[in-house]
Amino acid sequence: MAAESSAAKLPCAVRVLFERDGVLARPGARDREDAEEDFLVCGSLRIVQKDADISVEFTPLEDSTDILCAAEDSSSVMEWVRRGGGGRRPAERDPVRAADEGAPRRGFSAGLTQLAAVTVRRDRWRDAPALLFALKSATSLPPLLLQQGGAEELLDCLRRVATLSQCALDASRLLIGPADKLLGDSFENLPGDQDDRNHFEPKFREDPGASAADRASKVSDGFFDAFRGGERPRRHPPEEVAHVLAEPVPALEINQQEEPGFEVVTRVGLGSRPQVQRGAPVSAPVWSAHQDRDGRLLRVAGLKESIFRGGLCHAVRKEAWKFLLGYFPWGSTLEQRKSLQRSKTDDYFRMKLQWKSVSEEQEKRNWRLREYRSLIEKDVERTDRSNPFYRGADNPGLVLLHDVLMTYCMYDFDLGYVQGMSDLLSPLVFVLESEADAFWCFVSFMEQLHRNFEEQMLGMKAQLIQLGSLLRLLDPSFLNYLESQDSGYLYFCFRWLLIRFKREFAFHDVLRLWEVMWTGLPCRNFHLLLCCAILDSEKSKIMEEKFGFSEILKHVNQLSMKLDVEEILQMAESIWLQIKKSQGCPRSALDILARDSCHRASAGPRPDRDGRSAGATDSGCPGPLAFTSQPGALLF
């Protein structure tokens, strides 16, 4: 039975998120796999949202009104007799004895907040997926057999409303946690000032030059409330936010030594930082000198080194960015590139036609397309409007932004549009001045950052962990100070990582910064060293003036448009050389930065439709992580 048809029979406040008929419950075996066939009860399994509450419900076919419900304190199971009938009061029962008394032949319901874990295995009796939900009270609901399949669909549904993380001791057991309040929303939706909008608008969008002091304090309070539900105690228990980083992240390795889950770290003497010099931008004559008469680029390694050292002059960017982003192969000839460009342009306009040809009647029945269009229209109207290229009403640059983003929704409908993407596209449209070229370069850029924008935001989590690891190595006293001020999770760096410093530097400085990062030099995850360089330049002020949680967030936000890109690049490279030449550097740091230690990245690239790697990335594999028993402390 389809979920939609069931929803129509329920009150308007009830929404069926998942439903599967023909599910067998085994009331005689809570967590045993040897339950006898005689005790199977057939019914339907649903995940239901009732207003703000979400629950997992099993309803037997023979008696859909009798139901067992997990109590609010998760310490017992309540038996409801003829719920909705004669107004009988619930009686508290022992959940272990319930099976022997025959009550489990009725249904059961457990609120999402009362579930601790779900185990998924293949049942050896019926060769079907078997589910076992464990409650936080250390008891379990009856095992369920999904005769018609649907285990993956159920888990996907749970992932949309909760956080699922794999148990370290049992790969088939998934721990159920609350949905991430901070990382689940884009930075655009974080609580903030409300000057002229009816919804929350983040402080991150504010003009850094406009009376930031008062409004930033409001943002910090709202930012804090995103974790603490509006109440700010003097000390903030780390478990309130620790689950965000405690969840296992694919490719995030746990180093096990003497004690599982911990890495023994000794103080590393890094020595002094070498002095480095930046160079001049690669000019048009220098770029042309690296091409043969067929247009094939020569001495690519040296060319990339020159771009890393000084960037590109603006006249070269329009062509060079297509190579740096992987749109053009480095070894291609001019004719090959022209042929590729024609083919890609045709592909782009075919995809664009898909959404352009949707009628109003069709769009009325496609809520997701309407949602994407609404978000894009709102964001485009406020993206880089101070830049002359996008200034003024009816600006053609805004039309390009809108059309490319709408077409990207057709290209990657699973991801669609997420706030922040317009910031990434804007410089590409500005430089390339071609709708199709900007689209395909944006596709390549998004392959690097795709996991930053996915619902689980695994890329963001992994990078915040990596950044903490590097800070622990470079300046443990500074990280200890941040932890003492409830800022050790480094969420104030969230925007930096999400949109690659787009709002931290002046527009033309962002162009220089991005092309330097796209070279992949001098190491993987160079953007994390850029974060370290910014924090290193501000740590004295933060510590000397004893900034607290709100002041740190406010200060970091006020750095926007005040940073010197050349100084930060210089310092970041110096930090890399310092780490590179140090003796006894922890493996965690080397795993994060070493270019040849791992080919998969924390924030990209994801496999393509055929399962192949979609391309290189500038974000690397997470290093080992362990949480200490001390509140808020991390060992790397």
C-alpha positions as CSV (number, residue, x, y, z in Angstrom):
1,M,0.0,0.0,0.0
2,A,1.4,3.4,-0.9
3,A,2.2,5.8,1.8
4,E,0.3,8.5,0.0
5,S,-3.0,6.5,0.0
6,S,-2.6,5.8,3.7
7,A,-1.9,9.4,4.5
8,A,-5.2,10.3,2.9
9,K,-7.1,8.2,5.5
10,L,-5.3,9.8,8.5
11,P,-6.0,13.2,10.1
12,C,-4.4,16.2,8.5
13,A,-1.8,16.4,11.3
14,V,-0.5,12.9,10.5
15,R,2.0,12.2,7.7
16,V,3.2,8.7,6.7
17,L,6.9,8.8,5.9
18,F,7.3,5.1,5.3
19,E,5.0,2.1,5.1
20,R,5.4,-1.6,4.3
21,D,2.7,-4.3,4.5
22,G,3.3,-8.0,5.0
23,V,5.8,-7.4,7.9
24,L,6.1,-10.3,10.4
25,A,6.8,-9.5,14.1
26,R,8.4,-12.1,16.3
27,P,6.9,-11.3,19.8
28,G,8.6,-14.4,21.3
29,A,12.2,-13.3,20.6
30,R,13.4,-9.9,21.4
31,D,17.0,-10.1,20.3
32,R,17.2,-13.8,19.6
33,E,17.6,-15.2,16.2
34,D,16.2,-18.6,17.1
35,A,12.5,-17.6,17.4
36,E,10.1,-20.2,16.4
37,E,7.9,-19.7,13.3
38,D,4.8,-20.3,15.5
39,F,5.1,-16.8,17.0
40,L,5.0,-14.7,13.9
41,V,2.4,-12.0,13.7
42,C,1.7,-10.3,10.4
43,G,1.0,-6.6,10.1
44,S,2.2,-3.3,8.6
45,L,5.2,-1.2,9.6
46,R,5.1,2.6,9.3
47,I,7.1,5.6,10.2
48,V,4.6,8.3,11.1
49,Q,5.0,12.0,11.7
50,K,2.3,13.5,14.0
51,D,2.8,17.2,14.2
52,A,6.4,17.5,15.5
53,D,6.6,13.9,16.8
54,I,7.9,11.0,14.8
55,S,7.3,7.3,15.7
56,V,7.8,3.8,14.4
57,E,4.6,1.8,14.5
58,F,3.7,-1.9,13.9
59,T,0.0,-2.7,13.5
60,P,-1.1,-6.3,13.3
61,L,-3.7,-7.2,10.7
62,E,-6.0,-8.9,13.2
63,D,-6.1,-6.1,15.8
64,S,-5.0,-2.7,14.7
65,T,-6.4,-0.8,17.7
66,D,-4.4,-2.6,20.5
67,I,-0.9,-1.2,20.6
68,L,2.1,-1.2,22.9
69,C,3.8,2.2,23.3
70,A,7.2,3.1,24.7
71,A,6.8,5.3,27.8
72,E,8.2,8.8,27.8
73,D,11.1,7.9,30.0
74,S,11.9,4.9,27.9
75,S,12.0,2.8,31.0
76,S,8.9,0.8,30.4
77,V,6.3,-0.2,27.8
78,M,2.7,1.0,28.2
79,E,-0.1,-1.4,27.2
80,W,-3.0,0.5,25.7
81,V,-6.2,-1.5,25.7
82,R,-8.5,-0.6,22.8
83,R,-6.9,2.8,22.2
84,G,-9.6,5.2,21.1
85,G,-12.3,2.9,22.6
86,G,-13.8,3.1,26.0
87,G,-11.2,5.5,27.5
88,R,-9.3,2.8,29.4
89,R,-6.2,4.2,31.2
90,P,-2.8,2.7,30.2
91,A,-1.1,0.3,32.6
92,E,2.6,0.1,33.0
93,R,4.1,-3.3,32.1
94,D,7.4,-5.1,32.1
95,P,8.5,-5.3,28.5
96,V,10.4,-8.5,29.1
97,R,7.3,-10.3,30.5
98,A,5.1,-8.9,27.7
99,A,6.0,-11.6,25.3
100,D,5.1,-14.4,27.6
101,E,1.7,-12.8,28.4
102,G,0.7,-12.6,24.7
103,A,0.5,-8.9,24.5
104,P,3.1,-8.6,21.8
105,R,0.6,-10.1,19.4
106,R,-0.8,-6.6,19.5
107,G,1.1,-3.8,17.8
108,F,3.7,-1.5,19.2
109,S,4.8,2.1,18.8
110,A,8.0,3.8,19.8
111,G,8.9,7.5,19.5
112,L,12.0,8.4,17.5
113,T,13.6,10.0,20.6
114,Q,13.1,6.7,22.5
115,L,15.0,4.5,20.0
116,A,18.7,3.8,20.7
117,A,19.6,1.7,17.7
118,V,18.4,-0.5,14.9
119,T,20.1,-3.8,13.8
120,V,19.6,-5.0,10.2
121,R,20.4,-8.6,9.3
122,R,19.2,-11.4,6.9
123,D,16.8,-13.7,8.7
124,R,18.0,-17.3,8.3
125,W,14.5,-18.8,8.4
126,R,12.9,-16.7,5.6
127,D,15.8,-15.2,3.8
128,A,14.4,-11.7,4.3
129,P,15.7,-8.5,6.0
130,A,15.2,-8.6,9.8
131,L,15.1,-5.5,11.9
132,L,15.6,-5.2,15.6
133,F,14.9,-1.8,17.3
134,A,16.6,-1.2,20.6
135,L,15.2,1.3,23.1
136,K,17.3,3.6,25.3
137,S,16.0,1.6,28.3
138,A,18.2,-1.3,27.2
139,T,15.2,-3.3,26.1
140,S,14.2,-4.2,22.5
141,L,11.0,-4.2,20.5
142,P,10.0,-7.5,18.8
143,P,12.1,-8.4,15.8
144,L,10.6,-7.6,12.4
145,L,10.8,-9.5,9.2
146,L,10.3,-7.5,6.0
147,Q,9.1,-10.2,3.7
148,Q,8.7,-7.8,0.8
149,G,12.0,-6.0,1.4
150,G,12.3,-2.3,2.0
151,A,15.0,-2.3,4.7
152,E,17.1,0.3,2.7
153,E,14.0,2.5,2.1
154,L,13.3,2.4,5.8
155,L,16.9,3.4,6.7
156,D,16.8,6.2,4.1
157,C,13.6,7.5,5.8
158,L,15.3,7.3,9.2
159,R,18.3,9.2,7.9
160,R,16.0,12.1,6.8
161,V,14.7,12.5,10.3
162,A,17.6,11.3,12.5
163,T,21.3,10.6,12.6
164,L,22.4,7.0,11.9
165,S,25.9,6.0,12.8
166,Q,27.5,2.6,12.5
167,C,28.3,0.8,15.8
168,A,32.1,0.2,16.1
169,L,31.5,-3.3,17.5
170,D,28.7,-4.5,15.2
171,A,28.6,-3.3,11.6
172,S,25.0,-4.3,11.3
173,R,23.9,-2.1,14.2
174,L,23.1,1.5,13.5
175,L,23.0,4.0,16.4
176,I,20.1,6.4,16.3
177,G,20.7,10.0,17.3
178,P,19.0,13.3,17.0
179,A,19.1,15.1,13.7
180,D,22.0,17.7,13.5
181,K,20.7,21.1,14.3
182,L,23.7,23.0,13.0
183,L,25.1,20.9,10.3
184,G,21.7,19.8,9.0
185,D,20.9,23.3,8.0
186,S,22.9,25.4,5.6
187,F,24.6,28.5,6.9
188,E,21.9,30.5,5.3
189,N,19.3,29.2,7.8
190,L,21.2,29.7,11.0
191,P,19.3,32.0,13.4
192,G,20.3,35.6,13.2
193,D,19.2,39.2,12.9
194,Q,15.7,40.0,11.6
195,D,15.9,43.5,10.3
196,D,13.6,43.3,7.3
197,R,12.7,39.6,6.9
198,N,10.1,37.5,8.5
199,H,12.4,34.5,8.8
200,F,15.8,34.0,10.4
201,E,18.6,35.5,8.5
202,P,22.2,34.6,9.4
203,K,24.7,37.1,10.6
204,F,27.0,35.7,8.0
205,R,25.1,37.6,5.3
206,E,25.5,41.0,7.0
207,D,27.7,43.7,5.5
208,P,30.9,43.5,7.6
209,G,31.1,47.3,7.6
210,A,27.6,47.9,9.0
211,S,27.3,48.2,12.8
212,A,28.2,44.6,13.3
213,A,28.8,44.8,17.0
214,D,25.3,44.6,18.3
215,R,23.9,42.3,15.6
216,A,26.8,39.9,15.8
217,S,26.1,39.3,19.5
218,K,22.5,38.4,18.5
219,V,23.9,36.0,16.0
220,S,26.1,34.4,18.6
221,D,23.2,33.9,20.9
222,G,21.1,32.4,18.1
223,F,24.0,30.3,17.0
224,F,24.3,29.0,20.5
225,D,20.6,28.4,20.8
226,A,20.8,26.2,17.7
227,F,22.5,23.6,20.0
228,R,21.1,24.4,23.4
229,G,17.4,25.1,22.7
230,G,17.6,28.7,23.7
231,E,19.0,28.2,27.2
232,R,22.6,29.0,27.8
233,P,24.1,27.5,31.0
234,R,27.4,28.6,32.3
235,R,29.1,25.4,31.1
236,H,27.8,23.6,28.0
237,P,28.0,19.8,28.2
238,P,29.9,18.6,25.2
239,E,27.6,15.7,24.7
240,E,25.0,18.2,23.4
241,V,27.1,18.7,20.3
242,A,29.6,15.9,20.5
243,H,27.3,13.6,18.5
244,V,27.8,15.7,15.4
245,L,31.5,14.8,15.3
246,A,31.2,11.5,17.1
247,E,29.4,9.8,14.2
248,P,31.5,7.6,12.1
249,V,32.3,9.2,8.8
250,P,33.2,7.1,5.7
251,A,37.0,6.9,5.3
252,L,37.4,8.4,8.8
253,E,40.0,6.0,10.3
254,I,40.1,5.3,14.0
255,N,43.7,4.6,15.1
256,Q,43.7,1.8,17.7
257,Q,46.8,1.4,19.8
258,E,47.1,0.3,23.4
259,E,43.5,1.3,24.1
260,P,40.9,1.0,21.3
261,G,39.7,4.4,20.1
262,F,42.7,6.4,21.4
263,E,45.8,7.6,19.7
264,V,48.7,8.2,22.0
265,V,50.2,11.6,21.2
266,T,53.4,13.1,22.4
267,R,54.4,16.8,22.1
268,V,56.0,17.3,18.7
269,G,58.6,20.0,18.2
270,L,57.8,21.6,14.9
271,G,60.7,24.0,14.8
272,S,60.5,27.5,13.2
273,R,58.5,28.3,10.2
274,P,60.4,28.9,7.0
275,Q,60.0,32.2,5.2
276,V,58.3,31.9,1.8
277,Q,57.8,34.4,-1.0
278,R,54.9,34.8,-3.3
279,G,55.5,35.3,-7.0
280,A,53.9,37.3,-9.9
281,P,50.7,36.1,-11.6
282,V,51.1,34.0,-14.7
283,S,50.7,36.4,-17.7
284,A,49.2,35.8,-21.1
285,P,52.7,35.5,-22.8
286,V,53.8,33.0,-20.1
287,W,50.6,30.9,-20.6
288,S,51.1,30.9,-24.4
289,A,54.7,29.9,-24.0
290,H,53.5,26.6,-22.4
291,Q,51.6,25.6,-25.5
292,D,52.8,23.9,-28.6
293,R,51.5,24.7,-32.1
294,D,48.6,22.4,-31.7
295,G,47.5,24.1,-28.5
296,R,48.6,21.3,-26.2
297,L,49.9,22.5,-22.8
298,L,53.5,21.6,-22.0
299,R,55.5,21.5,-18.7
300,V,52.2,21.3,-16.8
301,A,53.8,20.6,-13.4
302,G,55.9,23.8,-13.7
303,L,52.9,25.8,-14.9
304,K,50.8,24.6,-11.9
305,E,53.7,25.6,-9.6
306,S,53.7,29.1,-11.1
307,I,50.0,29.4,-10.7
308,F,50.3,28.3,-7.1
309,R,53.1,30.8,-6.5
310,G,51.3,33.8,-8.0
311,G,48.0,33.0,-9.4
312,L,46.8,34.1,-12.8
313,C,46.4,37.5,-14.5
314,H,42.7,38.1,-15.3
315,A,43.2,37.8,-19.1
316,V,44.3,34.2,-18.7
317,R,41.7,33.0,-16.2
318,K,38.9,32.5,-18.8
319,E,40.9,29.7,-20.4
320,A,43.1,28.5,-17.5
321,W,40.2,27.9,-15.1
322,K,38.7,25.3,-17.5
323,F,41.9,23.3,-17.1
324,L,42.2,23.8,-13.4
325,L,38.6,22.6,-12.8
326,G,39.0,19.6,-15.1
327,Y,36.7,20.8,-17.9
328,F,39.5,20.6,-20.4
329,P,42.1,17.8,-20.2
330,W,45.6,19.2,-19.7
331,G,47.0,17.2,-22.6
332,S,44.2,18.1,-25.1
333,T,44.8,19.9,-28.4
334,L,42.9,23.1,-29.4
335,E,40.8,21.1,-31.9
336,Q,39.9,18.5,-29.3
337,R,38.9,21.2,-26.8
338,K,36.7,22.9,-29.5
339,S,34.9,19.6,-30.2
340,L,34.5,18.9,-26.5
341,Q,33.1,22.4,-25.9
342,R,30.5,22.0,-28.7
343,S,29.4,18.6,-27.3
344,K,29.1,19.9,-23.8
345,T,27.2,23.0,-24.9
346,D,24.7,20.8,-26.6
347,D,24.3,18.7,-23.5
348,Y,23.8,21.8,-21.3
349,F,21.1,23.3,-23.4
350,R,19.3,19.9,-23.6
351,M,19.2,19.8,-19.8
352,K,18.2,23.5,-19.7
353,L,15.2,22.7,-22.0
354,Q,14.0,20.1,-19.5
355,W,13.0,22.7,-16.8
356,K,12.2,25.5,-19.3
357,S,9.6,23.3,-20.9
358,V,7.8,22.4,-17.7
359,S,4.3,23.9,-17.8
360,E,2.7,25.7,-14.9
361,E,0.3,22.7,-14.4
362,Q,3.2,20.3,-14.2
363,E,5.1,22.5,-11.7
364,K,2.0,22.7,-9.5
365,R,2.4,18.9,-9.0
366,N,6.2,19.0,-8.5
367,W,6.9,20.4,-5.0
368,R,10.6,19.8,-5.2
369,L,11.0,21.8,-8.4
370,R,9.0,24.6,-7.0
371,E,11.1,24.6,-3.9
372,Y,14.4,24.6,-5.9
373,R,13.1,27.5,-8.0
374,S,12.0,29.5,-5.0
375,L,15.3,29.1,-3.2
376,I,17.3,29.9,-6.3
377,E,15.3,33.1,-7.1
378,K,15.7,34.3,-3.5
379,D,19.5,33.6,-3.4
380,V,20.3,35.0,-6.8
381,E,18.7,38.3,-5.9
382,R,21.2,38.8,-3.1
383,T,24.4,37.2,-4.5
384,D,27.3,39.7,-5.1
385,R,24.9,42.6,-5.9
386,S,27.6,45.1,-4.9
387,N,29.8,43.7,-7.8
388,P,29.3,45.8,-10.9
389,F,28.9,42.6,-12.9
390,Y,25.7,41.8,-10.9
391,R,24.5,45.3,-10.0
392,G,21.2,46.8,-11.0
393,A,17.7,45.5,-11.8
394,D,17.2,43.1,-14.7
395,N,20.9,42.3,-14.7
396,P,21.8,39.6,-17.3
397,G,24.4,38.2,-15.0
398,L,21.6,37.3,-12.5
399,V,19.7,35.6,-15.3
400,L,22.8,33.4,-16.0
401,L,23.1,32.5,-12.3
402,H,19.5,31.6,-12.2
403,D,19.5,29.5,-15.3
404,V,22.8,27.6,-14.5
405,L,21.5,26.7,-11.0
406,M,18.2,25.6,-12.3
407,T,19.9,23.4,-14.9
408,Y,22.2,21.9,-12.2
409,C,19.0,20.8,-10.5
410,M,18.2,18.8,-13.6
411,Y,21.8,17.4,-13.7
412,D,21.8,16.4,-10.1
413,F,18.2,16.2,-9.0
414,D,19.1,14.2,-5.9
415,L,21.0,17.1,-4.5
416,G,19.3,19.9,-6.3
417,Y,19.9,23.3,-5.0
418,V,21.3,24.1,-1.5
419,Q,21.8,27.6,-0.2
420,G,25.4,28.6,-0.7
421,M,25.8,27.2,-4.2
422,S,25.1,30.6,-5.7
423,D,28.2,31.9,-3.9
424,L,30.3,29.2,-5.6
425,L,28.8,29.8,-9.1
426,S,29.1,33.6,-9.1
427,P,32.9,33.9,-9.7
428,L,32.7,31.2,-12.4
429,V,30.0,33.2,-14.4
430,F,32.0,36.4,-13.8
431,V,35.3,34.9,-15.2
432,L,34.1,32.6,-17.9
433,E,31.3,34.8,-19.4
434,S,29.7,31.7,-20.9
435,E,26.6,30.0,-19.6
436,A,27.6,26.5,-20.7
437,D,31.2,26.7,-19.7
438,A,30.3,28.1,-16.3
439,F,27.8,25.2,-15.8
440,W,30.4,22.5,-16.6
441,C,33.1,24.2,-14.5
442,F,30.5,24.5,-11.7
443,V,29.8,20.8,-12.0
444,S,33.5,20.0,-11.6
445,F,33.7,22.4,-8.6
446,M,30.6,20.7,-7.0
447,E,32.2,17.3,-7.4
448,Q,34.9,18.5,-5.1
449,L,32.4,20.0,-2.6
450,H,29.4,17.7,-3.1
451,R,29.5,16.1,0.4
452,N,29.6,19.6,2.0
453,F,26.0,20.1,0.8
454,E,24.5,16.6,1.2
455,E,21.9,16.1,3.9
456,Q,24.3,14.3,6.3
457,M,27.1,16.8,5.5
458,L,29.8,14.2,6.0
459,G,32.3,16.4,4.2
460,M,31.8,19.3,6.7
461,K,32.1,17.0,9.7
462,A,35.2,15.4,8.4
463,Q,36.9,18.7,7.7
464,L,36.1,20.2,11.1
465,I,37.6,17.1,12.6
466,Q,40.7,17.4,10.4
467,L,41.0,21.1,11.2
468,G,40.9,20.3,15.0
469,S,43.6,17.7,14.4
470,L,45.9,20.2,12.7
471,L,45.3,22.9,15.4
472,R,46.1,20.3,18.1
473,L,49.5,19.7,16.4
474,L,50.3,23.4,15.6
475,D,49.1,25.1,18.8
476,P,47.6,22.8,21.4
477,S,47.4,25.7,23.9
478,F,45.2,27.7,21.5
479,L,42.9,24.7,20.9
480,N,42.7,24.1,24.7
481,Y,41.6,27.7,25.1
482,L,38.9,27.3,22.4
483,E,37.7,24.2,24.2
484,S,37.6,26.0,27.5
485,Q,35.2,28.5,25.8
486,D,33.0,25.9,24.3
487,S,34.4,26.6,20.8
488,G,36.6,23.5,20.4
489,Y,34.3,22.1,17.8
490,L,35.3,25.0,15.5
491,Y,31.8,25.7,14.2
492,F,32.8,29.3,13.6
493,C,34.9,28.0,10.7
494,F,31.8,26.4,9.2
495,R,31.3,29.1,6.5
496,W,34.9,29.1,5.5
497,L,34.8,25.4,4.7
498,L,31.3,25.3,3.2
499,I,31.9,27.9,0.4
500,R,35.7,28.0,0.4
501,F,36.2,31.5,2.0
502,K,33.9,33.1,-0.6
503,R,32.7,35.7,1.9
504,E,35.9,36.2,3.9
505,F,37.9,37.9,1.1
506,A,37.2,40.6,-1.4
507,F,35.7,39.3,-4.7
508,H,38.9,39.5,-6.7
509,D,41.0,38.1,-3.9
510,V,38.6,35.1,-4.0
511,L,39.5,34.5,-7.6
512,R,43.2,34.4,-6.7
513,L,42.6,32.2,-3.7
514,W,40.5,29.6,-5.6
515,E,42.9,29.3,-8.6
516,V,45.8,28.7,-6.1
517,M,43.8,26.0,-4.3
518,W,42.7,24.3,-7.6
519,T,46.4,23.5,-8.4
520,G,46.3,20.9,-5.7
521,L,49.6,22.3,-4.4
522,P,51.6,22.1,-2.2
523,C,49.6,19.3,-0.4
524,R,46.1,17.9,0.0
525,N,43.7,19.9,2.1
526,F,45.6,23.1,1.7
527,H,42.4,24.9,2.5
528,L,42.6,23.6,6.0
529,L,46.0,25.2,6.4
530,L,44.5,28.4,5.2
531,C,42.0,28.1,8.1
532,C,45.0,27.5,10.4
533,A,46.7,30.6,9.1
534,I,43.7,32.8,9.7
535,L,43.3,31.5,13.2
536,D,47.0,31.8,13.9
537,S,46.9,35.5,12.9
538,E,44.0,36.1,15.3
539,K,44.8,33.8,18.3
540,S,46.7,36.5,20.2
541,K,43.8,38.8,20.2
542,I,41.4,36.1,21.1
543,M,43.4,34.8,24.0
544,E,44.8,38.1,25.3
545,E,41.3,39.7,25.5
546,K,39.8,36.5,26.9
547,F,37.1,36.1,24.3
548,G,34.3,33.8,25.2
549,F,32.0,31.8,22.9
550,S,30.0,34.8,21.7
551,E,33.0,37.0,21.3
552,I,34.9,34.4,19.3
553,L,32.0,34.0,16.9
554,K,31.6,37.7,16.6
555,H,35.3,38.4,16.1
556,V,35.6,35.7,13.4
557,N,32.5,37.1,11.6
558,Q,34.0,40.6,11.6
559,L,37.1,39.3,9.8
560,S,35.1,39.2,6.6
561,M,36.7,41.4,3.9
562,K,39.5,42.4,6.2
563,L,41.9,39.6,5.4
564,D,44.9,40.0,3.1
565,V,44.9,37.0,0.7
566,E,48.6,37.1,0.0
567,E,49.6,37.2,3.7
568,I,47.2,34.2,4.4
569,L,48.6,32.2,1.4
570,Q,52.1,32.9,2.5
571,M,51.5,31.9,6.1
572,A,49.6,28.7,5.1
573,E,52.5,27.6,2.9
574,S,54.9,28.4,5.7
575,I,52.9,26.2,8.0
576,W,53.0,23.4,5.5
577,L,56.8,23.6,5.2
578,Q,57.0,23.6,9.0
579,I,55.0,20.4,9.3
580,K,56.8,18.8,6.4
581,K,60.3,19.2,7.8
582,S,59.3,18.3,11.4
583,Q,60.5,15.1,13.0
584,G,58.0,12.7,14.5
585,C,54.9,14.4,13.1
586,P,51.8,12.4,14.0
587,R,50.4,10.1,11.3
588,S,47.1,11.8,11.6
589,A,48.5,15.1,10.3
590,L,50.4,13.3,7.5
591,D,47.2,11.4,6.5
592,I,45.4,14.7,6.2
593,L,48.1,16.6,4.2
594,A,50.2,14.0,2.4
595,R,49.3,14.0,-1.3
596,D,50.0,10.3,-1.9
597,S,48.6,8.7,1.3
598,C,45.0,8.5,0.1
599,H,43.1,9.3,-3.1
600,R,39.7,9.7,-1.6
601,A,38.7,13.0,0.0
602,S,36.6,14.0,2.9
603,A,34.5,16.4,0.9
604,G,34.7,14.9,-2.6
605,P,34.7,13.4,-5.1
606,R,31.7,11.1,-5.1
607,P,31.4,8.2,-7.5
608,D,29.6,9.0,-10.8
609,R,26.5,7.2,-12.1
610,D,28.7,4.2,-13.1
611,G,30.5,4.0,-9.8
612,R,33.7,5.5,-11.1
613,S,35.6,8.3,-9.3
614,A,34.3,11.6,-10.6
615,G,37.6,13.5,-10.5
616,A,40.3,14.9,-8.3
617,T,39.6,17.1,-5.3
618,D,41.4,19.5,-3.0
619,S,39.9,18.0,0.1
620,G,41.5,14.9,1.6
621,C,40.9,11.9,3.7
622,P,40.1,12.4,7.4
623,G,42.9,11.4,9.7
624,P,42.6,9.3,12.9
625,L,40.4,10.7,15.6
626,A,39.7,9.7,19.2
627,F,37.6,11.3,21.9
628,T,39.1,11.5,25.3
629,S,37.1,10.9,28.5
630,Q,37.6,14.6,29.4
631,P,34.6,16.8,28.4
632,G,35.3,18.7,25.2
633,A,38.8,17.4,24.7
634,L,40.1,15.7,21.6
635,L,43.2,13.7,21.1
636,F,44.8,13.3,17.7
